[in-house]
Amino acid sequence: MAKKTTLDHHLMISMIAEYNSFRDYASRSQTQQNEDIAAFCAVRAVRYCEDAGYNPQSLITDAYEFVMQINSKMKAVSL
């Protein structure tokens, strides 16, 4: 059980680091490079949050919504 707790702790630290990077790049002028980096960080933050067993939709709402927008754009382009 302690191993799972330690893993969750590390996942949450990683999630916070990626979330902070997302917020940083999302707040900058929206060049394509800044948008791409923000998207990369948001996806990683959401993944770390889910892996730790938390709901990213309620914990890191803005990053989660950003990822959902990206997914919608990708689906629209693929059609």
C-alpha positions as CSV (number, residue, x, y, z in Angstrom):
1,M,0.0,0.0,0.0
2,A,2.8,2.4,0.8
3,K,4.2,1.9,-2.7
4,K,0.9,3.0,-4.3
5,T,0.8,6.0,-2.1
6,T,4.3,7.0,-3.1
7,L,3.5,6.5,-6.8
8,D,0.4,8.6,-6.4
9,H,2.4,11.3,-4.7
10,H,4.9,11.4,-7.5
11,L,2.2,11.4,-10.1
12,M,0.5,14.4,-8.4
13,I,3.9,16.3,-8.3
14,S,4.3,15.6,-12.0
15,M,0.7,16.7,-12.6
16,I,1.3,20.0,-10.8
17,A,4.5,20.7,-12.7
18,E,2.8,20.1,-16.1
19,Y,-0.2,22.1,-15.0
20,N,2.0,25.0,-14.1
21,S,3.7,24.8,-17.4
22,F,0.3,24.7,-19.2
23,R,-0.8,27.8,-17.3
24,D,2.4,29.6,-18.2
25,Y,2.3,28.8,-21.9
26,A,-1.5,29.3,-22.2
27,S,-1.1,32.8,-20.7
28,R,1.5,33.9,-23.2
29,S,0.8,35.4,-26.6
30,Q,-0.8,32.7,-28.7
31,T,1.8,31.8,-31.2
32,Q,1.6,28.3,-32.7
33,Q,4.7,27.2,-30.7
34,N,3.2,28.4,-27.4
35,E,-0.2,26.8,-28.2
36,D,1.5,23.5,-29.0
37,I,3.5,23.5,-25.8
38,A,0.4,24.4,-23.8
39,A,-1.4,21.5,-25.4
40,F,1.4,19.1,-24.7
41,C,1.6,20.1,-21.1
42,A,-2.2,20.0,-20.6
43,V,-2.4,16.5,-22.1
44,R,0.4,15.3,-19.8
45,A,-1.2,17.0,-16.7
46,V,-4.6,15.3,-17.4
47,R,-2.9,12.0,-17.9
48,Y,-0.9,12.2,-14.6
49,C,-4.1,13.3,-12.8
50,E,-6.0,10.3,-14.1
51,D,-3.1,7.9,-13.4
52,A,-3.1,9.1,-9.8
53,G,-6.8,8.2,-9.6
54,Y,-8.3,11.7,-9.6
55,N,-10.8,13.3,-11.9
56,P,-9.1,16.0,-14.0
57,Q,-12.5,17.5,-15.0
58,S,-12.9,18.7,-11.4
59,L,-9.3,19.1,-10.3
60,I,-7.7,20.9,-13.2
61,T,-10.7,22.1,-15.1
62,D,-9.1,24.6,-17.5
63,A,-6.4,22.1,-18.6
64,Y,-9.1,19.4,-19.1
65,E,-11.3,21.7,-21.2
66,F,-8.2,22.7,-23.3
67,V,-7.6,19.0,-24.0
68,M,-11.2,18.5,-24.9
69,Q,-11.0,21.4,-27.4
70,I,-7.9,19.9,-28.9
71,N,-9.7,16.6,-29.3
72,S,-12.6,18.3,-31.0
73,K,-10.3,20.1,-33.4
74,M,-8.5,16.9,-34.2
75,K,-11.8,15.0,-34.9
76,A,-13.0,17.8,-37.1
77,V,-9.8,17.8,-39.2
78,S,-9.9,14.1,-39.6
79,L,-13.4,14.1,-41.0
